[in-house]
Amino acid sequence: MTSDDLSPTAADGPAGPELDQVRHAFLTARGDQDDPRWAETALVALVFADVRIDAAEACLIEAAGLVQQSQESPEQLYGPAREWAAEQVESLRGDGQEVFEDPLRFDLRESVLTVLGLAAGLSALFVASDLLWLLLGSGSAKGLTAGLALAPLLLSAVLVALIRVYSWSSRRFAFPVMVLWCALLLAVCSGGTAAVIVPLGQTELLGSRWWMIALVGVYGLAAYLVATVWPPRPAAPRPLTVPEVLAGGDVGDQEWLERARAVLRERGDLPEKRISAVLREAQDHAADRDARLLEEFSSPRSTPAPSP
């Protein structure tokens, strides 16, 4: 990764208590107005590199401490903000720390919110389709049935389920097995969705097709209410104790190989045979040196890149 990959503008940056705390920490470190601007640029770069905002804040608060001790500017200590952020990203990935956001991995709350949000969007697409047919003079749209009203919700649920299965299986199985899992889920969900929508589509009309406009608001309001009454899990877990940190860092060879295989699968550009060959090379190298894989290669996320 280069600094060019971390080049958002400050105008696109996050806002909120984390950014305010980082600004305050750098402002009080030396009392120089330029320091908070450096910190804001670094925070934006870290967040755009998918570092969790609480982890990015922690990195910058630590950096502010050194600025306060040395009374040198962050530019003098660390160099340009975006280059420093790129170095932090590489360090965090190399240490194997789980501080990166993954848009394809979400918990139950996020899954429900995504389903409802997608349902509102699909309802809007249905309305746009009806408008297009009307403008083209292809006749008026048919009435709204219970099956059509539920279709956006069910289709959205299938899509979210497919994403979750893909995210789960891509780290655990070879590519053909992952595709098989996704195809199996798609077949089951498609059949189940059709079994619900088709019979309900033959029932009595609920009203004009233009009631689909109301469904956009219904699904959108449902998403808002769920987000309001169902609080998200805390972004920052409790601090780990020293024994927990030591235990978490003690990774046996077999667990190291499993984690490293998952990391290489995530790259998406290596066949399973090549991944196995890379891991065998790592094992042989560690055996030759009579060392554990963790001692020889550090975190599983820093698995040696395969040679061309």
PEBELBEL-V730705 format. One record per pair of residues at least 4 apart in sequence whose ideal C-beta (glycine too) atoms are under 8 Angstrom apart, sorted by sequence separation. I is the first residue (numbers start at 1). J is the second residue. If there is no record, write none. Layout:
<<I & J> <I & J>>
This chain:
<<1 & 5> <3 & 7> <8 & 12> <9 & 13> <14 & 18> <15 & 19> <16 & 20> <17 & 21> <18 & 22> <19 & 23> <20 & 24> <21 & 25> <22 & 26> <23 & 27> <24 & 28> <25 & 29> <26 & 30> <27 & 31> <33 & 37> <34 & 38> <35 & 39> <36 & 40> <37 & 41> <38 & 42> <39 & 43> <40 & 44> <41 & 45> <42 & 46> <43 & 47> <44 & 48> <45 & 49> <47 & 51> <51 & 55> <52 & 56> <53 & 57> <54 & 58> <55 & 59> <56 & 60> <57 & 61> <58 & 62> <59 & 63> <60 & 64> <61 & 65> <62 & 66> <63 & 67> <64 & 68> <65 & 69> <66 & 70> <67 & 71> <72 & 76> <73 & 77> <74 & 78> <75 & 79> <79 & 83> <80 & 84> <81 & 85> <82 & 86> <83 & 87> <84 & 88> <85 & 89> <86 & 90> <87 & 91> <88 & 92> <89 & 93> <90 & 94> <91 & 95> <93 & 97> <106 & 110> <107 & 111> <108 & 112> <109 & 113> <110 & 114> <111 & 115> <112 & 116> <113 & 117> <114 & 118> <115 & 119> <116 & 120> <117 & 121> <118 & 122> <119 & 123> <120 & 124> <121 & 125> <122 & 126> <123 & 127> <124 & 128> <125 & 129> <126 & 130> <127 & 131> <128 & 132> <129 & 133> <130 & 134> <131 & 135> <132 & 136> <134 & 138> <144 & 148> <145 & 149> <146 & 150> <147 & 151> <150 & 154> <151 & 155> <152 & 156> <153 & 157> <154 & 158> <155 & 159> <156 & 160> <157 & 161> <158 & 162> <159 & 163> <160 & 164> <161 & 165> <162 & 166> <163 & 167> <164 & 168> <165 & 169> <166 & 170> <167 & 171> <168 & 172> <169 & 173> <173 & 177> <174 & 178> <175 & 179> <176 & 180> <177 & 181> <178 & 182> <179 & 183> <180 & 184> <181 & 185> <182 & 186> <183 & 187> <184 & 188> <185 & 189> <186 & 190> <187 & 191> <188 & 192> <189 & 193> <190 & 194> <191 & 195> <192 & 196> <193 & 197> <194 & 198> <195 & 199> <196 & 200> <197 & 201> <198 & 202> <199 & 203> <207 & 211> <211 & 215> <212 & 216> <213 & 217> <214 & 218> <215 & 219> <216 & 220> <217 & 221> <218 & 222> <219 & 223> <220 & 224> <221 & 225> <222 & 226> <223 & 227> <224 & 228> <225 & 229> <226 & 230> <240 & 244> <241 & 245> <242 & 246> <243 & 247> <244 & 248> <245 & 249> <246 & 250> <251 & 255> <252 & 256> <253 & 257> <254 & 258> <255 & 259> <256 & 260> <257 & 261> <258 & 262> <259 & 263> <260 & 264> <261 & 265> <262 & 266> <263 & 267> <270 & 274> <271 & 275> <272 & 276> <273 & 277> <274 & 278> <275 & 279> <276 & 280> <277 & 281> <278 & 282> <279 & 283> <280 & 284> <281 & 285> <282 & 286> <283 & 287> <284 & 288> <285 & 289> <291 & 295> <292 & 296> <293 & 297> <294 & 298> <298 & 302> <1 & 6> <8 & 13> <14 & 19> <27 & 32> <30 & 35> <46 & 51> <51 & 56> <67 & 72> <72 & 77> <75 & 80> <79 & 84> <92 & 97> <106 & 111> <133 & 138> <144 & 149> <173 & 178> <206 & 211> <240 & 245> <251 & 256> <265 & 270> <270 & 275> <286 & 291> <291 & 296> <294 & 299> <297 & 302> <13 & 19> <27 & 33> <29 & 35> <47 & 53> <67 & 73> <75 & 81> <78 & 84> <133 & 139> <134 & 140> <264 & 270> <286 & 292> <297 & 303> <67 & 74> <70 & 77> <74 & 81> <92 & 99> <93 & 100> <134 & 141> <286 & 293> <289 & 296> <297 & 304> <27 & 35> <51 & 59> <92 & 100> <106 & 114> <133 & 141> <169 & 177> <170 & 178> <173 & 181> <240 & 248> <251 & 259> <270 & 278> <26 & 35> <27 & 36> <46 & 55> <47 & 56> <169 & 178> <286 & 295> <26 & 36> <43 & 53> <46 & 56> <67 & 77> <74 & 84> <265 & 275> <283 & 293> <286 & 296> <63 & 74> <66 & 77> <130 & 141> <264 & 275> <282 & 293> <285 & 296> <286 & 297> <24 & 36> <26 & 38> <166 & 178> <169 & 181> <23 & 36> <26 & 39> <43 & 56> <46 & 59> <169 & 182> <22 & 36> <25 & 39> <43 & 57> <46 & 60> <63 & 77> <261 & 275> <264 & 278> <282 & 296> <63 & 78> <264 & 279> <282 & 297> <23 & 39> <165 & 181> <166 & 182> <22 & 39> <23 & 40> <43 & 60> <165 & 182> <22 & 40> <42 & 60> <261 & 279> <260 & 279> <162 & 182> <165 & 185> <19 & 40> <22 & 43> <39 & 60> <42 & 63> <63 & 84> <282 & 303> <126 & 148> <257 & 279> <260 & 282> <282 & 304> <162 & 185> <281 & 304> <19 & 43> <39 & 63> <161 & 185> <162 & 186> <279 & 303> <18 & 43> <39 & 64> <126 & 151> <257 & 282> <278 & 303> <126 & 152> <257 & 283> <278 & 304> <10 & 37> <13 & 40> <162 & 189> <158 & 186> <161 & 189> <278 & 306> <14 & 43> <59 & 88> <122 & 151> <123 & 152> <277 & 306> <10 & 40> <13 & 43> <14 & 44> <122 & 152> <253 & 283> <10 & 41> <13 & 44> <121 & 152> <158 & 189> <12 & 44> <35 & 67> <42 & 74> <120 & 152> <157 & 189> <158 & 190> <274 & 306> <14 & 47> <119 & 152> <122 & 155> <253 & 286> <260 & 293> <10 & 44> <13 & 47> <26 & 60> <118 & 152> <119 & 153> <122 & 156> <9 & 44> <18 & 53> <22 & 57> <25 & 60> <29 & 64> <38 & 73> <39 & 74> <158 & 193> <8 & 44> <12 & 48> <18 & 54> <21 & 57> <25 & 61> <29 & 65> <38 & 74> <45 & 81> <49 & 85> <119 & 155> <256 & 292> <257 & 293> <270 & 306> <8 & 45> <16 & 53> <30 & 67> <38 & 75> <45 & 82> <49 & 86> <51 & 88> <55 & 92> <116 & 153> <118 & 155> <119 & 156> <256 & 293> <263 & 300> <7 & 45> <18 & 56> <22 & 60> <26 & 64> <29 & 67> <30 & 68> <35 & 73> <51 & 89> <115 & 153> <118 & 156> <155 & 193> <256 & 294> <262 & 300> <263 & 301> <6 & 45> <14 & 53> <18 & 57> <22 & 61> <25 & 64> <29 & 68> <34 & 73> <35 & 74> <42 & 81> <46 & 85> <117 & 156> <154 & 193> <253 & 292> <264 & 303> <6 & 46> <8 & 48> <21 & 61> <28 & 68> <41 & 81> <42 & 82> <45 & 85> <49 & 89> <116 & 156> <252 & 292> <253 & 293> <260 & 300> <263 & 303> <26 & 67> <30 & 71> <32 & 73> <34 & 75> <41 & 82> <45 & 86> <51 & 92> <115 & 156> <118 & 159> <253 & 294> <256 & 297> <259 & 300> <260 & 301> <6 & 48> <22 & 64> <39 & 81> <42 & 84> <46 & 88> <55 & 97> <114 & 156> <115 & 157> <118 & 160> <154 & 196> <251 & 293> <252 & 294> <259 & 301> <6 & 49> <30 & 73> <38 & 81> <42 & 85> <46 & 89> <154 & 197> <251 & 294> <260 & 303> <5 & 49> <41 & 85> <55 & 99> <250 & 294> <256 & 300> <115 & 160> <249 & 294> <114 & 160> <150 & 196> <151 & 197> <52 & 99> <150 & 197> <1 & 49> <26 & 74> <51 & 99> <52 & 100> <51 & 100> <52 & 101> <111 & 160> <147 & 196> <148 & 197> <251 & 300> <50 & 100> <51 & 101> <147 & 197> <150 & 200> <50 & 101> <147 & 198> <50 & 102> <147 & 199> <111 & 164> <147 & 200> <148 & 201> <146 & 200> <147 & 201> <145 & 200> <146 & 201> <147 & 202> <145 & 201> <147 & 203> <145 & 202> <146 & 203> <149 & 206> <106 & 164> <145 & 203> <104 & 163> <105 & 164> <145 & 204> <145 & 205> <146 & 206> <144 & 205> <145 & 206> <148 & 209> <104 & 166> <105 & 167> <143 & 205> <144 & 206> <104 & 167> <143 & 206> <144 & 207> <149 & 212> <152 & 215> <143 & 207> <144 & 208> <148 & 212> <102 & 167> <143 & 208> <144 & 209> <143 & 209> <149 & 215> <153 & 219> <142 & 209> <144 & 211> <152 & 219> <141 & 209> <144 & 212> <140 & 209> <141 & 210> <7 & 82> <6 & 82> <3 & 80> <3 & 82> <6 & 85> <130 & 209> <3 & 83> <6 & 86> <130 & 210> <5 & 86> <3 & 85> <130 & 212> <3 & 86> <6 & 89> <127 & 210> <2 & 86> <1 & 86> <127 & 212> <126 & 212> <127 & 213> <1 & 89> <1 & 90> <123 & 212> <127 & 216> <172 & 262> <175 & 265> <171 & 262> <174 & 265> <123 & 215> <124 & 216> <123 & 216> <171 & 265> <120 & 215> <170 & 265> <171 & 266> <120 & 216> <123 & 219> <170 & 266> <175 & 271> <120 & 217> <175 & 272> <170 & 268> <174 & 272> <120 & 219> <119 & 219> <120 & 220> <117 & 219> <116 & 219> <117 & 220> <120 & 223> <116 & 220> <116 & 222> <117 & 223> <116 & 223> <113 & 223> <116 & 226> <113 & 226> <112 & 226> <113 & 227> <109 & 226> <112 & 230> <109 & 230> <110 & 232> <109 & 232> <109 & 233> <107 & 233> <96 & 259> <54 & 235> <53 & 235> <54 & 236> <52 & 235> <96 & 298> <95 & 298> <96 & 299> <94 & 298> <95 & 299> <96 & 300> <94 & 299> <96 & 301> <95 & 301> <96 & 302> <94 & 301> <93 & 301> <94 & 302> <93 & 302>>
